[in-house]
């Protein structure tokens, strides 16, 4: 029987706020792609203090680095969704060490779990940031991932949503409008781009 392959672990640190300097462990597996430091910095420079006391939903969480950074910077609660068992194990470990009381974890398919998480954010009566970072569609079986992601975003209502942010392949042109949301900003970082959406005025 083959020995179980040892997974290489990368670490990144929370960059600002109450958990600044705390380490996040990221397993080197094909479904997990750590958001670049420059991209994360730009994201939180855009959100700044608006995130304080709001909810934050990281839809494809991986190790949870974006949601944990949001909590460190004053978000009220973070909801994490991850379907890969290895990534989920590290997500659990990171959350337990850094912000267990403000975090809710959901194991399994994000598309299946989203409606449950959405209802929880709705009941909280707090505005919510939704962060979508789907696995790049160049991977096998991921061809329709952006279509499914856009369909999910269409279900979000203005009274719940503060903002939707999508991290996606730069070569993909995201629509200007998705449901009740309109694109307000787009910022490129090499192969990855952030597209920001807010409810139409």
N, C-alpha and C positions, 0 to 999 in steps of 0.2 A: 504494500500500500504506500502511495506517495506521501511524503511529509507535507503537512499543510503549509502552503506558501505564506511566508511572513509579510505582512503589509507594512509598507514604508509609511511613516507618519511625518507630516509637516506640521509646523506650528505657526500661528500668527497671533498677534497681540491686539487686544482692544485698545483703540488709539486715544479715546477721550472719555471723560465722564467719570461716574462713580466706580466703575470697574476697570479704569485705565491700567494697562500693563498686564492684566490677567491673560493667560495663555489659552488659546483655542487650538485643539488638536484636530488635524484634518487628514483623514486616511487617503492615501494615493490609490484611488480606485477609479475606473473609467467613468462612473456616473457622477463623481464628485469633482467639481471644478471650483477652486477657490477664487472668489472675486478679487481682482487685482487691487493692491493697496491704493493706487491712484484713483481707481473707479470708486472704491468705497469712500475715500476722502471727498471726492467730488459729490457723491450722493448725499453725504451728511452735511456738506457745506450748503447744498441746496435746501435740505430739510431744516437745518439749524434748530432753533428753539420751538418751531411749530410742532415738533414731535412730542414735546412734553405733555404728559397726561393723556396721550392718544394711545390707541391700540396699534399693534404692528403684527401683520400676518406675513410670515415667510413661507410661501407656498411650496417651493422645492428647496427644502432647508439645507440638505447636505449636513455640514457640521454646525450650522446655526450661527455663522459668524456675523451675518447682517442683522438678524434679530437680536442677538446679544449686544451688539454695538448700539442698537436702537434703545434697548433697556438701559444700558450704561449712560446714555445721553438723555434719559428722563421719560421714555415711553412708559405707559401705565402697565400694560401686559403684552406679552408676545406669544403668538401661536405658531408652532413649528410643525411642518408636515414633511415626512420623508418615507420613501418606500423601500430603499435599499437597506437590508439588515445590518450590514457593516457600518454604513454611514449613520444609521439610526443609533447604533451602539455608541458611537463617538459623540453624536448629538446629545444623547442622554447624559453621558459623562460630562460634557462641557456645561450643560445646563445645570446639572447637580452641583458642580463646583462654583458656578458663577451666579446664577439667578434662579434658584429652584422655585421660589415663592411667586415669582411673576411670570412663570412660563407654563404653557400648556403644550404637551407633545401628542402628536397623532401619527401612529405608524400605519403605513399602507399607502395605497394609491392616492395621490393628491387630488386627482379629479373626482374620486369617489368621496373623499373626506371633506372636500371644500364646502359643501352645503351645510354640514354640521358645524364647522368652524364659523362660517358666515352667520348662521343663526345665533351663535354664542356672542359674536361681536355686535350683532343687532340688539340683543337683549341687554348688553352692557350699557347701551345709550351713549357710548363714547365714539367719536369719529375714528375711523380706522385707515391706516396706510396698508396697502396690499403690495407685496414685493414678489414678482414672478421672475424666476430665473430657471426656465425649463432647460433640460439637457439639450445640447445642440442637436439639431435634426439631422446632422451628418452621420449620426450613429444608427446602427441597424434597429429597425422597429420604431424609429422616432420621426418618420416622415411627416406625420400629421400633427406633431406636438404643438406647433404654433396655431394651427386652426382650432385645436381643442382648447388652447389657452385663451385665444380671443373669444371663443364661445363662452368660456367661464367668466371672463371679464364683463361680457354683455349682461350677465345676471346681477351685477353689482348696482345697487340703488344709491341715488345721491345723498339720501339722509344718513347712510352708513359710511359713505366713502369720503375721506379727506383727499386721498391721492392713490393712484395706481402707478407703480413703476415696473417696467419690464426690462430686464437685462437680456439682450438677444444678440444673435449674430449680426455683425455690421452689414453684411450683404443683404440682409432681409429688410425690406421697406415695410414698416408697420403702418396700418391705416391711420389717417388723421383723426377719425372718429370711431369709437367703439361703444355702441349703445349710447348711454347718456354722458359718456366721457369724451373729452376732446384733448388732443395732444398739445401740450403747452411748452415742451422742451425736448430736445434730442441732443445727446452728447456722445461722441465717439471716442473709444479707447482701443485702438488697434482692431483686433478681431471682434471685440465686444462693444456694444452700444447700449446706453440707457435711454429709454423713451418714457417720458412722464405724461400722465393723463390726469385731468381733474374734471369734476362735473361741469357741464356747460352752464354758463351764466343764465 
